[in-house]
Amino acid sequence: MTDRETPETTADHAPYRVLARKYRPATFGQLIGQDAMVRTLTNAFASGRLAHAFILTGVRGVGKTTTARIIARALNCVGPKGANGECGPTIDPCGQCEPCRAIAEDRHVDVLEIDAASRSKVDEMRELLDGVRYRPTSARFKVYIIDEVHMLSAHSFNALLKTLEEPPQNVTFIFATTEVRKVPVTVLSRCQRFDLRRVDEEMLSAHLASVVEAEGVTVSAPALHLIARAADGSVRDGLSLLDQAIAQGDGTVGAEEVRRMLGLADRGVTFDLVDRVMEGDIGAALGLMAEQYGAGAEPAVVISDMLDLIHWLTRVKVVPEVAQGAGVPEAERVRGGDMAARLSMAVLARAWQMLLKGLDEVRMAPMPLQAAEMVLVRLAYTADLPTPAEAVKAVSPTSGGPPPRTAPQTAPPATPATTTAAPDSPDAAPPSGAAAPVARAAVEPAAPPAQVDEPAAPPARAEESKPDPASFDEVVALADDKREGLLSANLYNNVHLVEFAPGRIEFHPGDHAPSDLAHRLSRFLNENTARRWVVTVASQAGQPTLHQQADGDVAAVKAEVASHPLVKAVMETFPGATIEEVNKLDAAGHVGAGAADGEADEEEGP
């Protein structure tokens, strides 16, 4: 670790330097977690295939600016004995020659490190580019390091494009940014891009352990693990937190001190909290939350820890090998495996969604503790609720079909629509002959139009069963019985039936059929029958409408009656006479049902 220190840091009068600066890598070998980039640059230096522009992206603290400085030193290193540039660029800068020390101390005249946030205007970019055409003063390469390059204005980027595409031979640009999406694609296409990865917890924890050993302090392994987790892949954040923990612990740091410093909840308590919530024991859950809050844990952090645990349990349930990882403590392995086995995937997914929404509420709430407690209450009271699949299974009939509808309904008719209504009844069948459509239209206004879309009245007796029409005629009769005059008229006059089966109707609409007839018929049948119906519109012509069929039956009866000798004699006696209606006489000689039934015998008369 001492090779990372500059001479000033070893002097007795040197001020204290934070760990993030003191242990900043000086060579590619000291970078951690960026093996792909180091391998590419090593091969590029070895083969002499060095790009004229690099762009380094990644989250904060993963080494973007540090990597840029190492590249600048590698391009200009002349060796420990000062070979005046004869050794050429090297992947392993010595750190002892004048260019290496000057670059490390940020005083080299040919290496310019610029903050784009403070120099974003186009005039400042033009001023910067004016010096590109001049050769380096003392170094091998003139290097421009622009940090947070995404902060440049659109005009600044445009001013940079031509120089960036064809810079002088000994000029190199190195850009660093945390938001690469804000960099124009015209700039990205001119650079060699490296995406620096987050450093995983195990690697960062090992790196922090090496720093602790070099500093001569004592920090427990669980404490280092907590710091590495809180750093979220950022080496700089991890070193800053370690610096703070060492100062707080006065040379000896344990997990409890780090937990209090970070405002974290104990991992074991997080297991207990999730366990109590999933059991619906809200009293114990609120007690644990109060204990953690009193110990210094932030409510949002507690909810975040619960989210992290739910995610980990889900991973264990999907991939059980996750629990056997080297970095998983034995207690977590045992408890995590047990909880993952007890909780279903649907319950874990529901808990994740509720906690994720609750985390935003806690962060935005003026009283975070109360908001976090309300999140726990909601989660606890939904813990014993069935999942959607369980709810559907519970209400579905044993046959496996869809659940019965519970929409309001009217009392079903006692007899199917095949029974003949009295002629004076308001529900009577339409009269036969050409007057049938007129009779239906005359009855329509009597039915309130609102009944088409309003739910039916509650059933008179719950034990009564709904009808189940077995033919299209029964469907029309049911519409008549339910006083759906408009629907009944449309079914009678404007429906060309293509296919009928219990639960399914396919028809071709007539020219005067409303556009939503299929939807209205489906809704009517689903609300007033014993099964669910699917009503579809077909393109083929289909059968004649019931009105057309009735007209055909009447015409056939009239033709048969016209051939009767007595009728022929009457027609010849009264030229121009027509047969308007044919009625059937019963045994007593009284008029019975009309010819709309399609029946006639030898007793028929005019």
DRENSE-257863 format. One record per residue (C-alpha): residue in one letter; x, y, z; residue number from 1. Coordinates in nm, 3 decimals, decimal comma. Each point is the difference from the previous one (the first is absolute). Layout:
<rs>
R   resn        c1        c2        c3   resi
R      a         X         Y         Z    NUM
...
</rs>
This chain:
<rs>
R   resn        c1        c2        c3   resi
R      m     0,000     0,000     0,000      1
R      t     0,293     0,236     0,052      2
R      d     0,067     0,025    -0,373      3
R      r    -0,323     0,197    -0,033      4
R      e     0,126     0,279     0,227      5
R      t     0,169     0,308    -0,132      6
R      p     0,313     0,135     0,180      7
R      e    -0,198     0,270     0,176      8
R      t    -0,216    -0,254     0,183      9
R      t     0,302    -0,158     0,175     10
R      a     0,125     0,322     0,150     11
R      d    -0,073     0,067     0,365     12
R      h    -0,151     0,339    -0,072     13
R      a    -0,233    -0,129    -0,275     14
R      p    -0,371     0,052     0,072     15
R      y    -0,229    -0,300     0,026     16
R      r    -0,133    -0,128    -0,330     17
R      v    -0,324    -0,192    -0,012     18
R      l     0,018    -0,365    -0,095     19
R      a    -0,174     0,059    -0,335     20
R      r     0,294     0,220    -0,109     21
R      k     0,275    -0,180     0,184     22
R      y    -0,080    -0,338    -0,159     23
R      r    -0,094     0,121    -0,345     24
R      p     0,148    -0,246    -0,256     25
R      a     0,308     0,119    -0,185     26
R      t     0,031    -0,291    -0,248     27
R      f    -0,236    -0,229    -0,185     28
R      g     0,105    -0,285     0,224     29
R      q    -0,146     0,180     0,301     30
R      l    -0,344     0,048    -0,161     31
R      i    -0,256    -0,248     0,132     32
R      g    -0,308    -0,134    -0,174     33
R      q     0,088     0,132    -0,348     34
R      d     0,175    -0,300    -0,150     35
R      a    -0,156     0,031    -0,348     36
R      m     0,116     0,359    -0,045     37
R      v     0,348    -0,073     0,136     38
R      r     0,036    -0,296    -0,236     39
R      t    -0,102     0,208    -0,302     40
R      l     0,233     0,287     0,084     41
R      t     0,287    -0,238     0,073     42
R      n    -0,033    -0,154    -0,345     43
R      a    -0,035     0,343    -0,161     44
R      f     0,320     0,130     0,162     45
R      a     0,186    -0,320    -0,088     46
R      s    -0,102     0,016    -0,368     47
R      g     0,019     0,377    -0,034     48
R      r    -0,371     0,024    -0,097     49
R      l    -0,080     0,299     0,221     50
R      a    -0,317     0,194    -0,068     51
R      h     0,007     0,379    -0,019     52
R      a    -0,313     0,036     0,217     53
R      f    -0,144    -0,201     0,289     54
R      i    -0,329     0,034     0,187     55
R      l    -0,033    -0,157     0,344     56
R      t    -0,348    -0,054     0,144     57
R      g    -0,135    -0,144     0,323     58
R      v    -0,150     0,090     0,337     59
R      r     0,175     0,227     0,246     60
R      g     0,314    -0,125     0,165     61
R      v     0,094    -0,290    -0,229     62
R      g     0,320     0,164    -0,130     63
R      k    -0,079     0,204    -0,313     64
R      t     0,221     0,301     0,079     65
R      t     0,263    -0,226     0,156     66
R      t     0,012    -0,210    -0,317     67
R      a     0,034     0,314    -0,212     68
R      r     0,300     0,112     0,206     69
R      i     0,160    -0,344    -0,025     70
R      i    -0,042     0,007    -0,380     71
R      a     0,161     0,346    -0,009     72
R      r     0,295    -0,127     0,206     73
R      a     0,031    -0,314    -0,214     74
R      l     0,013     0,211    -0,316     75
R      n     0,271     0,235     0,135     76
R      c     0,211    -0,218     0,234     77
R      v     0,372     0,013    -0,086     78
R      g     0,122    -0,252     0,256     79
R      p     0,166     0,045     0,340     80
R      k     0,331     0,110    -0,152     81
R      g    -0,150     0,256    -0,238     82
R      a     0,044    -0,140    -0,349     83
R      n    -0,131     0,317    -0,165     84
R      g    -0,280    -0,186    -0,170     85
R      e     0,210    -0,277    -0,154     86
R      c    -0,184    -0,276     0,189     87
R      g    -0,341     0,090    -0,151     88
R      p    -0,344    -0,038     0,160     89
R      t    -0,027    -0,277     0,257     90
R      i    -0,286    -0,171     0,178     91
R      d     0,196     0,013     0,326     92
R      p     0,100     0,362     0,075     93
R      c     0,286     0,018     0,245     94
R      g    -0,143     0,274     0,218     95
R      q     0,352     0,135     0,065     96
R      c     0,087     0,196    -0,315     97
R      e    -0,076     0,368    -0,029     98
R      p    -0,305    -0,039    -0,232     99
R      c    -0,155    -0,263     0,231    100
R      r     0,049     0,212     0,313    101
R      a    -0,117     0,318    -0,172    102
R      i    -0,318    -0,165    -0,126    103
R      a    -0,069    -0,153     0,343    104
R      e     0,038     0,343     0,159    105
R      d    -0,220     0,161    -0,269    106
R      r     0,271     0,247    -0,109    107
R      h     0,102    -0,133    -0,341    108
R      v    -0,039     0,270    -0,266    109
R      d    -0,090    -0,247    -0,276    110
R      v    -0,268    -0,190     0,196    111
R      l    -0,309     0,216     0,044    112
R      e    -0,274    -0,127     0,232    113
R      i    -0,320     0,198    -0,056    114
R      d    -0,334    -0,003     0,179    115
R      a    -0,266     0,027    -0,272    116
R      a    -0,259     0,124     0,249    117
R      s     0,197     0,322     0,052    118
R      r     0,111     0,041    -0,361    119
R      s    -0,307    -0,094    -0,200    120
R      k    -0,028     0,304    -0,228    121
R      v     0,102    -0,013    -0,363    122
R      d     0,244     0,294     0,035    123
R      e     0,191    -0,187     0,271    124
R      m     0,013    -0,309    -0,220    125
R      r     0,140     0,204    -0,290    126
R      e     0,263     0,146     0,227    127
R      l     0,094    -0,350     0,111    128
R      l     0,022    -0,131    -0,355    129
R      d     0,226     0,283    -0,110    130
R      g     0,289    -0,170     0,182    131
R      v    -0,056    -0,339    -0,168    132
R      r     0,194     0,096    -0,313    133
R      y     0,320     0,068     0,199    134
R      r     0,239    -0,282     0,078    135
R      p     0,050    -0,114     0,363    136
R      t     0,239     0,211     0,200    137
R      s     0,193    -0,280     0,172    138
R      a    -0,210    -0,316    -0,009    139
R      r    -0,042    -0,261    -0,269    140
R      f    -0,378     0,055    -0,026    141
R      k    -0,222     0,295     0,079    142
R      v    -0,294    -0,147     0,195    143
R      y    -0,337     0,169     0,055    144
R      i    -0,199    -0,156     0,285    145
R      i    -0,360     0,135     0,004    146
R      d    -0,193    -0,117     0,306    147
R      e    -0,382    -0,016    -0,005    148
R      v     0,004     0,065    -0,373    149
R      h    -0,378    -0,035    -0,023    150
R      m    -0,025     0,350     0,156    151
R      l     0,131     0,166    -0,316    152
R      s    -0,253     0,198    -0,202    153
R      a    -0,118    -0,113    -0,342    154
R      h     0,206     0,275    -0,167    155
R      s     0,310    -0,111     0,194    156
R      f    -0,044    -0,356    -0,123    157
R      n    -0,039     0,123    -0,356    158
R      a     0,314     0,212     0,030    159
R      l     0,188    -0,307     0,124    160
R      l    -0,105    -0,240    -0,275    161
R      k     0,246     0,088    -0,276    162
R      t     0,303     0,012     0,228    163
R      l    -0,112    -0,323     0,171    164
R      e    -0,029    -0,182    -0,331    165
R      e     0,345     0,099    -0,134    166
R      p     0,218     0,129     0,284    167
R      p     0,376     0,061    -0,040    168
R      q     0,221    -0,307     0,025    169
R      n     0,111     0,053     0,361    170
R      v    -0,330     0,115     0,154    171
R      t    -0,227    -0,231     0,199    172
R      f    -0,346     0,073     0,138    173
R      i    -0,134    -0,187     0,304    174
R      f    -0,361     0,062     0,101    175
R      a    -0,166    -0,115     0,322    176
R      t    -0,373     0,003     0,072    177
R      t    -0,260    -0,155     0,226    178
R      e    -0,283     0,065    -0,249    179
R      v     0,116    -0,127    -0,335    180
R      r    -0,351     0,023    -0,146    181
R      k     0,029     0,378     0,003    182
R      v     0,309    -0,010    -0,218    183
R      p    -0,086     0,041    -0,372    184
R      v     0,046    -0,310    -0,208    185
R      t     0,221     0,202    -0,236    186
R      v     0,251     0,031     0,285    187
R      l    -0,034    -0,362     0,111    188
R      s     0,069    -0,126    -0,352    189
R      r     0,338     0,180     0,000    190
R      c     0,119    -0,149     0,329    191
R      q     0,107    -0,338     0,132    192
R      r    -0,252    -0,071     0,275    193
R      f     0,062    -0,182     0,328    194
R      d    -0,283    -0,071     0,245    195
R      l     0,145    -0,030     0,349    196
R      r    -0,190    -0,253     0,210    197
R      r    -0,118     0,022     0,356    198
R      v     0,233    -0,183     0,236    199
R      d    -0,180    -0,294     0,160    200
R      e    -0,027    -0,021     0,378    201
R      e     0,245    -0,283     0,050    202
R      m     0,277     0,166    -0,202    203
R      l    -0,061     0,337     0,162    204
R      s    -0,004    -0,157     0,346    205
R      a     0,337    -0,164    -0,071    206
R      h     0,140     0,331    -0,125    207
R      l    -0,118     0,178     0,315    208
R      a     0,163    -0,274     0,209    209
R      s     0,333     0,068    -0,170    210
R      v    -0,037     0,374     0,071    211
R      v    -0,083    -0,075     0,366    212
R      e     0,310    -0,216     0,028    213
R      a     0,218     0,274    -0,151    214
R      e    -0,146     0,256     0,242    215
R      g     0,062    -0,222     0,301    216
R      v    -0,357     0,015     0,136    217
R      t    -0,243    -0,274     0,096    218
R      v    -0,328    -0,030    -0,188    219
R      s    -0,209    -0,316     0,023    220
R      a    -0,093    -0,192    -0,313    221
R      p    -0,378     0,055     0,051    222
R      a     0,067     0,374     0,028    223
R      l     0,194    -0,003    -0,327    224
R      h    -0,281    -0,193    -0,162    225
R      l    -0,254     0,261     0,114    226
R      i     0,218     0,282    -0,135    227
R      a     0,045    -0,179    -0,334    228
R      r    -0,375    -0,052    -0,028    229
R      a    -0,073     0,366     0,080    230
R      a     0,260     0,113    -0,258    231
R      d    -0,212    -0,159    -0,276    232
R      g     0,296    -0,083    -0,223    233
R      s     0,183     0,332     0,044    234
R      v     0,359    -0,032     0,123    235
R      r     0,018     0,366     0,094    236
R      d    -0,320    -0,022     0,204    237
R      g     0,131    -0,309     0,174    238
R      l     0,328     0,167     0,093    239
R      s    -0,182     0,312     0,122    240
R      l    -0,231    -0,209     0,220    241
R      l     0,295    -0,197     0,131    242
R      d     0,179     0,325     0,085    243
R      q    -0,306     0,116     0,194    244
R      a    -0,036    -0,334     0,180    245
R      i     0,367    -0,001     0,108    246
R      a    -0,038     0,351     0,137    247
R      q    -0,315    -0,097     0,188    248
R      g     0,140    -0,325     0,139    249
R      d     0,333     0,143     0,115    250
R      g     0,205    -0,278    -0,159    251
R      t    -0,236    -0,290     0,066    252
R      v    -0,317    -0,029    -0,206    253
R      g    -0,274    -0,261     0,034    254
R      a    -0,316    -0,070    -0,192    255
R      e    -0,218     0,171     0,260    256
R      e     0,190     0,328    -0,031    257
R      v    -0,029    -0,009    -0,381    258
R      r    -0,368    -0,082     0,024    259
R      r    -0,064     0,297     0,224    260
R      m     0,211     0,223    -0,222    261
R      l    -0,192    -0,100    -0,313    262
R      g    -0,339    -0,007     0,167    263
R      l    -0,047    -0,362    -0,101    264
R      a    -0,219    -0,264     0,158    265
R      d     0,154    -0,321     0,124    266
R      r    -0,023    -0,270    -0,268    267
R      g    -0,136    -0,244     0,253    268
R      v    -0,264     0,252     0,107    269
R      t    -0,093     0,048    -0,366    270
R      f    -0,060    -0,376    -0,023    271
R      d    -0,213     0,020     0,315    272
R      l    -0,193     0,298    -0,136    273
R      v    -0,082    -0,166    -0,332    274
R      d    -0,090    -0,321     0,184    275
R      r    -0,244     0,178     0,235    276
R      v    -0,159     0,196    -0,282    277
R      m    -0,051    -0,311    -0,212    278
R      e    -0,161    -0,174     0,298    279
R      g    -0,237     0,293     0,046    280
R      d     0,136     0,080     0,348    281
R      i    -0,025     0,375    -0,037    282
R      g     0,058     0,072     0,370    283
R      a     0,339    -0,171     0,002    284
R      a     0,091     0,162    -0,335    285
R      l    -0,075     0,349     0,128    286
R      g     0,201    -0,074     0,314    287
R      l     0,303    -0,101    -0,206    288
R      m    -0,033     0,313    -0,212    289
R      a    -0,010     0,216     0,314    290
R      e     0,311    -0,173     0,138    291
R      q     0,194     0,057    -0,321    292
R      y    -0,111     0,363    -0,018    293
R      g     0,110     0,053     0,358    294
R      a     0,338    -0,156    -0,082    295
R      g     0,055     0,255    -0,278    296
R      a    -0,127    -0,184    -0,308    297
R      e    -0,179     0,218    -0,250    298
R      p    -0,352    -0,120    -0,093    299
R      a     0,077     0,022    -0,372    300
R      v     0,314    -0,209     0,052    301
R      v    -0,201    -0,264     0,189    302
R      i    -0,251    -0,025    -0,286    303
R      s     0,289    -0,011    -0,247    304
R      d     0,161    -0,283     0,198    305
R      m    -0,330    -0,189    -0,010    306
R      l    -0,011     0,049    -0,376    307
R      d     0,354    -0,133    -0,029    308
R      l    -0,092    -0,304     0,208    309
R      i    -0,315    -0,070    -0,205    310
R      h     0,210     0,019    -0,315    311
R      w     0,258    -0,236     0,146    312
R      l    -0,270    -0,247     0,110    313
R      t    -0,146     0,009    -0,350    314
R      r     0,339    -0,078    -0,149    315
R      v     0,045    -0,286     0,246    316
R      k    -0,340    -0,138    -0,098    317
R      v     0,081     0,020    -0,371    318
R      v     0,367    -0,102     0,025    319
R      p     0,062    -0,186     0,330    320
R      e     0,376     0,003    -0,064    321
R      v     0,004     0,373     0,087    322
R      a    -0,034    -0,086     0,370    323
R      q     0,317    -0,210    -0,020    324
R      g     0,222     0,291    -0,108    325
R      a     0,331     0,053     0,173    326
R      g    -0,095     0,340     0,133    327
R      v    -0,334    -0,106     0,153    328
R      p     0,019    -0,040     0,379    329
R      e    -0,120    -0,328     0,145    330
R      a    -0,288     0,164     0,188    331
R      e    -0,130     0,163    -0,316    332
R      r     0,043    -0,323    -0,196    333
R      v    -0,212    -0,197     0,248    334
R      r    -0,271     0,260     0,060    335
R      g    -0,013     0,107    -0,362    336
R      g    -0,045    -0,354    -0,124    337
R      d    -0,278    -0,063     0,252    338
R      m    -0,188     0,322    -0,085    339
R      a     0,038    -0,052    -0,376    340
R      a    -0,152    -0,348     0,039    341
R      r    -0,297     0,130     0,203    342
R      l    -0,087     0,303    -0,215    343
R      s    -0,149    -0,047    -0,345    344
R      m     0,120     0,193    -0,302    345
R      a    -0,330     0,189    -0,019    346
R      v     0,031     0,113     0,363    347
R      l     0,358     0,116    -0,052    348
R      a    -0,094     0,189    -0,316    349
R      r    -0,290     0,170     0,180    350
R      a     0,224     0,095     0,293    351
R      w     0,258     0,144    -0,242    352
R      q    -0,259     0,219    -0,171    353
R      m    -0,147     0,128     0,326    354
R      l     0,340     0,075     0,155    355
R      l     0,122     0,168    -0,318    356
R      k    -0,299     0,231    -0,002    357
R      g     0,028     0,049     0,375    358
R      l     0,365     0,103    -0,027    359
R      d    -0,096     0,301    -0,213    360
R      e    -0,271     0,090     0,251    361
R      v     0,246    -0,013     0,290    362
R      r     0,253     0,216    -0,183    363
R      m    -0,262     0,261    -0,087    364
R      a    -0,196    -0,005     0,325    365
R      p     0,042     0,282     0,256    366
R      m    -0,002    -0,270     0,273    367
R      p     0,212    -0,289    -0,130    368
R      l    -0,049    -0,226     0,304    369
R      q    -0,379     0,015    -0,019    370
R      a     0,011    -0,059    -0,375    371
R      a     0,224    -0,305     0,048    372
R      e    -0,235    -0,138     0,265    373
R      m    -0,295     0,038    -0,237    374
R      v     0,194    -0,193    -0,263    375
R      l     0,053    -0,283     0,249    376
R      v    -0,369     0,004     0,098    377
R      r    -0,111    -0,028    -0,363    378
R      l     0,246    -0,278    -0,067    379
R      a    -0,099    -0,193     0,313    380
R      y    -0,373     0,022    -0,072    381
R      t     0,049    -0,127    -0,355    382
R      a     0,233    -0,281     0,104    383
R      d    -0,286    -0,244     0,063    384
R      l    -0,199     0,101    -0,309    385
R      p    -0,009    -0,255    -0,281    386
R      t     0,198     0,060    -0,314    387
R      p    -0,197     0,070    -0,320    388
R      a     0,041    -0,360    -0,111    389
R      e    -0,122    -0,129     0,336    390
R      a    -0,297     0,239    -0,006    391
R      v    -0,106    -0,114    -0,346    392
R      k     0,037    -0,364     0,102    393
R      a    -0,207     0,057     0,314    394
R      v    -0,298     0,156    -0,178    395
R      s     0,008    -0,219    -0,310    396
R      p    -0,250    -0,290    -0,019    397
R      t     0,131    -0,353     0,040    398
R      s    -0,042    -0,058    -0,374    399
R      g     0,288     0,238    -0,061    400
R      g    -0,211     0,246    -0,197    401
R      p    -0,020     0,374     0,063    402
R      p    -0,145     0,121     0,330    403
R      p    -0,375     0,062     0,007    404
R      r    -0,104     0,358    -0,064    405
R      t    -0,140     0,190     0,294    406
R      a    -0,152     0,290    -0,193    407
R      p    -0,357     0,097     0,096    408
R      q    -0,266    -0,189    -0,187    409
R      t    -0,378    -0,020    -0,030    410
R      a    -0,204    -0,304     0,090    411
R      p     0,026    -0,250    -0,288    412
R      p    -0,309    -0,086    -0,198    413
R      a    -0,189    -0,303     0,120    414
R      t    -0,038    -0,136    -0,352    415
R      p     0,227     0,032    -0,305    416
R      a    -0,109     0,229    -0,280    417
R      t    -0,157    -0,291    -0,193    418
R      t    -0,328     0,048     0,193    419
R      t    -0,266     0,200    -0,184    420
R      a    -0,100     0,330     0,160    421
R      a    -0,359     0,120     0,002    422
R      p    -0,090     0,238    -0,280    423
R      d    -0,080     0,283     0,241    424
R      s     0,321    -0,048     0,202    425
R      p     0,263     0,277    -0,039    426
R      d     0,259    -0,279    -0,045    427
R      a    -0,193    -0,176    -0,274    428
R      a     0,182    -0,115    -0,312    429
R      p    -0,021     0,238    -0,296    430
R      p    -0,297    -0,052    -0,228    431
R      s     0,053    -0,196    -0,316    432
R      g     0,028     0,138    -0,347    433
R      a     0,137     0,329    -0,118    434
R      a    -0,130     0,183     0,306    435
R      a     0,244    -0,185     0,231    436
R      p     0,289     0,250    -0,020    437
R      v    -0,243     0,289     0,044    438
R      a    -0,144    -0,160     0,311    439
R      r     0,349    -0,040     0,149    440
R      a     0,092     0,358    -0,074    441
R      a    -0,317     0,119     0,161    442
R      v     0,080    -0,181     0,321    443
R      e     0,359     0,137     0,026    444
R      p    -0,076     0,345     0,147    445
R      a    -0,181    -0,163     0,290    446
R      a     0,331    -0,140     0,131    447
R      p     0,217     0,260     0,181    448
R      p     0,315     0,058    -0,210    449
R      a     0,216     0,014     0,313    450
R      q    -0,060    -0,372     0,057    451
R      v     0,237    -0,081    -0,287    452
R      d     0,309     0,102     0,198    453
R      e    -0,123    -0,017     0,361    454
R      p     0,056    -0,313     0,210    455
R      a    -0,305    -0,213     0,065    456
R      a    -0,178    -0,002     0,333    457
R      p     0,116    -0,231     0,280    458
R      p    -0,138    -0,356    -0,009    459
R      a    -0,324    -0,063     0,182    460
R      r     0,125    -0,333     0,130    461
R      a     0,369    -0,088     0,012    462
R      e    -0,069    -0,370    -0,049    463
R      e    -0,156     0,050    -0,345    464
R      s     0,224    -0,094    -0,293    465
R      k     0,054     0,199    -0,316    466
R      p    -0,130    -0,124    -0,338    467
R      d     0,230    -0,157    -0,256    468
R      p    -0,133     0,065    -0,354    469
R      a     0,040    -0,298    -0,229    470
R      s    -0,083     0,181    -0,327    471
R      f     0,008     0,346    -0,148    472
R      d    -0,380     0,017     0,015    473
R      e     0,025    -0,045     0,378    474
R      v     0,255     0,283     0,017    475
R      v    -0,246     0,231    -0,175    476
R      a    -0,281    -0,118     0,226    477
R      l     0,220     0,068     0,305    478
R      a     0,060     0,355    -0,120    479
R      d    -0,376     0,044    -0,033    480
R      d    -0,056    -0,141     0,348    481
R      k     0,260     0,239     0,149    482
R      r    -0,173     0,297    -0,166    483
R      e     0,303     0,069    -0,220    484
R      g    -0,215     0,122    -0,288    485
R      l     0,272     0,168    -0,204    486
R      l     0,235    -0,296     0,028    487
R      s    -0,280    -0,243    -0,083    488
R      a    -0,098     0,198    -0,310    489
R      n     0,359     0,006    -0,122    490
R      l     0,041    -0,374     0,057    491
R      y    -0,323    -0,068    -0,189    492
R      n     0,059     0,234    -0,294    493
R      n     0,376     0,056    -0,037    494
R      v     0,182    -0,324     0,091    495
R      h     0,098    -0,257    -0,261    496
R      l     0,099    -0,298     0,213    497
R      v     0,316    -0,182    -0,112    498
R      e     0,059    -0,238     0,292    499
R      f    -0,171    -0,064     0,332    500
R      a     0,132    -0,220     0,282    501
R      p    -0,049     0,020     0,377    502
R      g     0,229     0,284     0,107    503
R      r     0,082     0,115    -0,355    504
R      i    -0,185     0,206    -0,264    505
R      e     0,142     0,104    -0,336    506
R      f    -0,207     0,225    -0,226    507
R      h     0,016     0,238    -0,293    508
R      p    -0,161     0,338     0,078    509
R      g    -0,265     0,143    -0,230    510
R      d     0,021     0,339    -0,166    511
R      h    -0,191     0,170     0,280    512
R      a     0,168    -0,178     0,294    513
R      p     0,175     0,224     0,258    514
R      s     0,380    -0,023     0,009    515
R      d     0,007    -0,121     0,362    516
R      l    -0,265    -0,269    -0,038    517
R      a     0,245    -0,283     0,071    518
R      h     0,124     0,168     0,319    519
R      r    -0,353     0,075     0,122    520
R      l    -0,117    -0,356    -0,069    521
R      s     0,304    -0,149     0,177    522
R      r    -0,052     0,220     0,305    523
R      f    -0,372    -0,081     0,011    524
R      l     0,058    -0,376    -0,018    525
R      n     0,281     0,004     0,258    526
R      e    -0,220     0,187     0,246    527
R      n    -0,317    -0,202    -0,053    528
R      t     0,105    -0,358    -0,076    529
R      a     0,180    -0,279     0,179    530
R      r     0,319     0,004    -0,209    531
R      r     0,245     0,239    -0,158    532
R      w    -0,063     0,079    -0,368    533
R      v     0,235     0,094    -0,280    534
R      v    -0,171     0,199    -0,277    535
R      t     0,195     0,067    -0,318    536
R      v    -0,073     0,167    -0,334    537
R      a     0,062    -0,207    -0,315    538
R      s     0,064     0,112    -0,356    539
R      q    -0,208    -0,273    -0,169    540
R      a    -0,365     0,068    -0,080    541
R      g    -0,162    -0,238     0,248    542
R      q    -0,363    -0,112     0,020    543
R      p    -0,298     0,225    -0,069    544
R      t    -0,114     0,208     0,296    545
R      l    -0,283    -0,124     0,216    546
R      h    -0,218     0,264    -0,164    547
R      q     0,088    -0,129    -0,345    548
R      q    -0,056    -0,359     0,110    549
R      a    -0,342     0,093     0,142    550
R      d    -0,092     0,175    -0,325    551
R      g     0,104    -0,308    -0,195    552
R      d    -0,208    -0,228     0,219    553
R      v    -0,304     0,226    -0,039    554
R      a     0,047     0,013    -0,376    555
R      a     0,015    -0,380    -0,016    556
R      v    -0,319    -0,033     0,202    557
R      k    -0,175     0,260    -0,216    558
R      a     0,108    -0,184    -0,314    559
R      e    -0,133    -0,326     0,139    560
R      v    -0,330     0,165     0,097    561
R      a    -0,029     0,166    -0,341    562
R      s     0,000    -0,343    -0,162    563
R      h    -0,310    -0,105     0,199    564
R      p    -0,305    -0,035    -0,233    565
R      l    -0,222     0,215     0,217    566
R      v     0,259     0,277     0,015    567
R      k     0,048    -0,021    -0,375    568
R      a    -0,372     0,047    -0,051    569
R      v    -0,005     0,305     0,228    570
R      m     0,298     0,153    -0,180    571
R      e    -0,164    -0,053    -0,336    572
R      t    -0,329     0,147     0,125    573
R      f     0,177     0,310     0,137    574
R      p     0,276     0,098    -0,244    575
R      g     0,290     0,191     0,164    576
R      a    -0,063    -0,151     0,346    577
R      t     0,311    -0,103     0,201    578
R      i     0,058    -0,229     0,293    579
R      e     0,104     0,223     0,291    580
R      e     0,009    -0,249     0,290    581
R      v    -0,042    -0,369     0,056    582
R      n    -0,132    -0,126     0,334    583
R      k    -0,035    -0,357     0,121    584
R      l    -0,329    -0,113     0,144    585
R      d    -0,010    -0,231     0,299    586
R      a    -0,240    -0,291     0,041    587
R      a    -0,277     0,230     0,124    588
R      g     0,034     0,226    -0,302    589
R      h     0,168     0,286     0,185    590
R      v     0,302     0,191    -0,132    591
R      g     0,322    -0,139     0,148    592
R      a     0,365     0,075    -0,053    593
R      g     0,096     0,198    -0,306    594
R      a     0,182    -0,135    -0,299    595
R      a     0,322     0,145     0,131    596
R      d     0,057    -0,341     0,152    597
R      g     0,021    -0,140    -0,348    598
R      e    -0,292    -0,243     0,053    599
R      a    -0,309    -0,056    -0,222    600
R      d    -0,242    -0,286    -0,058    601
R      e    -0,323    -0,080    -0,178    602
R      e    -0,201     0,201     0,255    603
R      e     0,163     0,327    -0,096    604
R      g    -0,217     0,263    -0,167    605
R      p     0,019     0,357    -0,109    606
</rs>
